[in-house]
């Protein structure tokens, strides 16, 4: 599969250049609805409507196209605090992290579009990105019966990579998942080394609750015990230790109790420095926290949302360890393969994702498409201070999201798709909407 995103972005830039700024003529058919206006001291934010040029509105419709994207972006100038519509004094506040006027154009374009969607002949502002807001909190429960009766392995489900890494403990020792060389450097350079590790260990910014509210339903979980700590407590781990697993599971359970038709996949795929007692403790914790919500192992083809709702199951736990064989509520790791491209090249990643998707049906399992890039040592050296998000993720996200948007679930299609920093673009909603593609062809499934 060719990587053509660079050419597409250049075409968008040419389109933008031809569009110009132009006058802002009122139009009853098309208007821009931002989240809120910029508030003055002590003044509540008030929604407002800003007209869009009729010449641009005439070009808008559904589905979304690159040309429409250029039309929207072309009506704004990027400022330090967000966006300002050309020819207007109105200002649109964006993300908590303001856009940089001199930053990456592709990433800025995606962040702008993340706040808008086409509706009829106009555009409206979203209620946030792929997380942190409740717009997707009940998306499974809102699916039509034709989809809820379909095997869950054929639906498109958004997930997060190293889901727990939104917080890491710089005071704790380096994790047992790291090499002896890294551990030695952490001892020598202490806090400085850990600050660098933090920049490259954190793959998410949103908490479990924020991810769940945003629509994320698959969680990639890696766990470990702390060296020298008495007892059998287990923590999330990715280079540096995160929260206690018990606490994270409690947050997930609280959400599920509030949203009884939502279902999550918990994939415990890496265990470090854990003996049999640690495993027994973690498994007991899963039982204690989730209780009857835990789905018992069954034929993958039988697992539909209707089936899960009937039995009041909300949690499917995959446990990549031999002890899973003796517990009826622990699904073996073989039931959810997650092929890993292990590359820094976005085009090679996409080729890998396409190849592994073509092979998934022969296994009859759930399937995870890891739409992520993995830094090499030289990658980290080049972007030492920038970190994973700024140096690797943001610059490649346009290419990866173009691939995601082109997918279709179903037989031989995507199932679970994971991403880093799911809030950067409207990742979760993009994946969820792929399920609509199944509806016209249900007779062929």
N, C-alpha and C positions, 0 to 999 in steps of 0.2 A: 504493500500500500504506500503510495507516494505521500510525502508530507508537503502539502500545498498551502499551508496556512500563511507562510511568509508572503507568498504572492497575493493571497486574498487580502492580507492586511495592507499591502502596497496599493491594491486596487481601491480599498476603502479610503486610503489617504488621498488618492487621486480624485475620488468622488467628493471627498470633503473639500478639496481645493476648488472644484468646479462649483460647489454649492454656494460659497460665499456666505456673508452674514445676512444681508438682505433686511428689509423692513419687517417689523412684527405687526402683522395685520390681525385684528380680532377675527375669530372664527367660532361659530356656534357648534361646529362639528368636531372640532379638535381642540383640546386644551391639555396643558401639563399640570398634573396634580402632584405637587411635592408633599412630602411627609408633613413638614411644618415649616413655618417661616422662621427666620432668625429672630430670637426673642430679645427684647431690651431688658434692662435691669429689672428683675422681679416680675416681668410680664410673661404670662403663660403663652406657650406656642399656639398659634392659630393657623389652621389649614388655609391655603389660598389657592386660587386658580389663575394660571397665567396663559394667555392665548398663544397659540402656535401659528406660524405663517400658513396661510391657506395653500400656498404652493407646495409646502412640505406635507401638509395634512392630506392632500390629494394622493400622495404616494404611499400612504400608510394603509395597511390592511393586515390580514392574517393569511398565512403564518408569518412569523418574524423572518426578515431577510437582512443580509448584510447592508443592502441599500438603505433600509429603514434605520438600521443602526447608525449609519453615517448621517442620516437626516437628523436624528435626535441629537447625536453628539455634536453635530455642526452648529446647533443652536445655542451651545454653551461655551463659555470660556472657563478654564480651570483656575481657581483661586486658592489661596492658602487654606481657607476654611471650608471649601467645597466647590460649588458651581455658581456661576452668575449667568443668567440668560442674557444673550447679546441684545442690546437695545433696550434693556430694562434694568431697573434698580433692584429687582427682586433677587434674592439669594437662596440657594438650596443647600442646607446643611447635609453633609454626607456621613461617612464613617467616623468613628471615634478617632481614627488616625487619618488626618487630612491628606488630600491628594497633593502631590508635589508638582508644581508647574513644570519643572524640568525633568520629571520622572519618565518611566517607560510608557510610551504612548499606548501600546497594546493593553497594558495592565490598567491604565487610566480609563481606556475605552470600556473595558469589562466592568470596572467599578462603577462607571456612570450608568451603563446599561443595567447593572444589577438593581438599580433603583426604579426602573421603568418597565412597563410592559404595554403591548399594543392592545387596545380595546376599541372595537369598532373602527372609527377613523381617527382616533386620538390616542394619547398615552396617559397612563396613570403611574403613580409611584408605588412601588412595592412596600410591604410592611417589613422590610429588612432582607438580609441575605439568607444564607443557607443555615442559619442558626441564630440563637439569641432572641427570637421572636416566636410567637405562638401560632403563626399562620399555618404551620404544617403539623401541629400537635396531634391532630386526629385524622391524618390522611388515610391510614389504613381503614379506619371505621367509616370513612366517607366514600370508599370505592364502591362501584356498582356491583350488584350480585353476580354478574357474568365474570368479574375478576376475583371476587371473594371465594368463588367455587373452583377456581383454577389452582392447580398445584403451586405452592409458594415459590418453588424453584424456577417457575416461568415468569414471575413478576420482577419488575425492576425495583431494587431496594437500595437507597443511599446509605453508605457507611463511611466511617472515618478510620484513618490509618493511625496506629499508636494513639488510640482514642483518649487515653488518660493523661497524655503528656502536656496538658494545659497548665500544669503546675509541677515543678520539680524542686527538690530540697537541696539547695547548694551547701547546706551545713552537714549533710549526711555523707558517708563515704561514697566513693564511686561504686557503681553497681557491679555485681558479679558477671554481668553480660559483657563487660569490657575486657580487652586484652591486658596482659601484664604491663606492656609498654605504656598504655593509656593510664593505668593505675599509678605507675611510677611517676609519670609527668604530673599527675594530679597532686601527688605528694610533694614534688619539687616546687611546682608553681602555685599550689594551693588554690586560693579563691579565684585568681586570674584564670587558671585552667578550667575551673568549674563554670565560670561565666561564659567562656568560649563553648564549653560542652553544652551549656544550657541553650545557647543560640542554635546549636545543631541537633539537640535532642528533642526540642519541643516541635511537634508537628501539628499541634492544634492550639487554638486560643480560647475556645469555648469550653465551658464546663459540661459535664454530662447532661445536666438539666437543660442548658442552652442548646446543646446538640439535639436532644430529644424534642424540644419545642420546635426546633427548626426542621425536623423530619428525619434525622439520622436514626436508623434502626439496626445497623450492624456495628458492633464494637470489637475492635482488634485489641486484645488484652494480653500483656506480658507481665509476668509476676515473679517475685523473688523474696527470699527472706533476707533480713539485714545481718551482716556478719557480727557475731558477738552479742547479739540481742537475745535475752532469755525468752523462753516461750516459743510459740509457733506462728506468730503474727506474720502476715504476708502483705507485701506492698507492690504497687505497680512499679515497673522499671523500664527505663529506656536510656541507658547510660548513667542517669542519675535517678535516685529513688523519687517516687511520687507519693500520692496519698495511700493510706491503708486501703486494701481491697474492700474490706468490710464497709468502710464509709462510702466508697464509690457505688457499691451495690445497693446500699441503702438509698442513695439519691435516685438511682434507677427505679427501685421498687416504689418509691413515693410517687414518681411520675406515672408508673403503670397503674397504681391504685386509683389515680385521678383520671386515667384514660383507659378504661377496661377493654377497649377493642384494639389497642395498640400492642404490637408484638415485637420483641427484640431478639437479635442473635448475639449471644455472648461467646466470643471465640477465644478461649484460653489456649493460645498456640505456642507459647514459650514459658518454660518454668526453669528458674535458676536457683541454685543453692537450696533446693527443697528435698527433704527426705520424706519417707512415708508418713511421718507424723505431721509434717507441714501439709501434705496432700489431704490427709484425713481432716485436718483443721479447716482447710479451705472448702472442701466438699461439705462439711458440716455447716459452714457459714452460708454456703449457697442454699442449703435446705432451710436453715433458720431464717434467712432474709426473704426468700421467695416462696417457700412452702408449696402450696398447691398450684402456684402459677407455673411451676416447672413442667415442661412438656416431656412426656415419656418417649423413649426411642421408638420409632415406628418406620414403616416404609416411607421413603422421602416422597414418593408420588401421592401418598395419602394426606400429606400435610398441606391443607388449605386454610385460609383464614376462617372459613365456615367451621371446619373441623376444630380449630383452635378455640374459637369462640364457644362452640358447643361444650367443650370440656373445660372451659375457663383457663386455658393455658395461655401464658403471655411471654414465657421465657424459654428459648431454645439454647441450651448450653452445649458447646462443643469443647471437649477436653482432650488435648493431645498428649495423653499419657496412658500407659497400660491399665491403670486403676479404673479408667472409665468403663472397662468391660464388665465390671461387677456392679455398676450402679445403673438402674433403669432410666434415670433422668439425665445421664451424661452421654451425649452423642459423641461417637468417635470422630477424631479429626479427619478421617478418610471420607466422611460424609460432606465435607466442605473444603475441597481443594482451593488453594489461593496461589496460583502460579506467580512467581516473582521475577520480574524482568531484570532487576539488578543493573540498571543503566542510568547514565546521566543524560542520555540523548532522547529527546521527546519522540522523534521519528522512529527510533528503534523500539521504544516502549510501545508505540501504537502497532507496529508490525508484530510484536510479541503478543499483545492483547488480541489481535485478530487471529493469530495462529492458535492460541490456546482456546479461544471461543469456538473455533472450528472443531476442536477435539472434545468439548465438554459433554456432548450428548452420550458418548459411549460409556460414561461413568455413571449416569443416572443419579447424580447428586446435586446438592446446591453448588454454586460456583461463585467465587470472588474474583472480580477483575480489579487488580491493584493498579489504579491509574496514578501511580506515584513514581518519582525519580529518586534514585539512591546515590548520595554523594560518595565520591572516591576521596582518598586522602588528599590528592592534589586539588580537588574541588574545594575542600575545606580550607586548604592553605591559601587558595586564591581569594576566597570570600570569608576569611577568618573572622573579621569584625561584623560583616553583614549578617551572616547566619543563613540557615536553610531557607527561610521564607523570602528574604530579599534577594539572595544570590541565585537560588535555584528554582524555587516554586513559582514566584510571580512572573518571571520572564518566560516560563514555559507553559503557564496556565492557559493562554489562548489556544495553543496547539492541542492540549489535552482536552479542553472543553469542546473544541470543535469535533473531536472524535466522540465524546460522550453524547453530544446533541444528535449525532448521526446514527446512534444505535437503536436497536429494537429488541425488546424482550421476547420471550417465547422459546419455542424449540430452537436450539442452536443459537439463541440470542443471549443477551446479557441477563444476569440475575442480580448479584450484589456488585456495586461499584464503589470503591473506596477512594478517598482523596485526602491530601494534606490541607490544613487550614480551610475547612469547609465553608467558612464565612466570607472568604475573599470574593467569591462570586455566588450566584444563586444555584449552587451545586445541587442541594437536596431537591429543590423544586424541579430542576431540569431533569433529574433522574426519575422522580415520581411521575412527571408528565409523560415519560416514555410509555407508561402503561396504557395510555389512551390509544396507542398504536395497535394494541391487541384487539380492540373492540370491533373494527370493521371486518376482521378476518377470523372471528371466533369459529366459524363453521369449518375452517381449515385446520384448527388446532387438534 
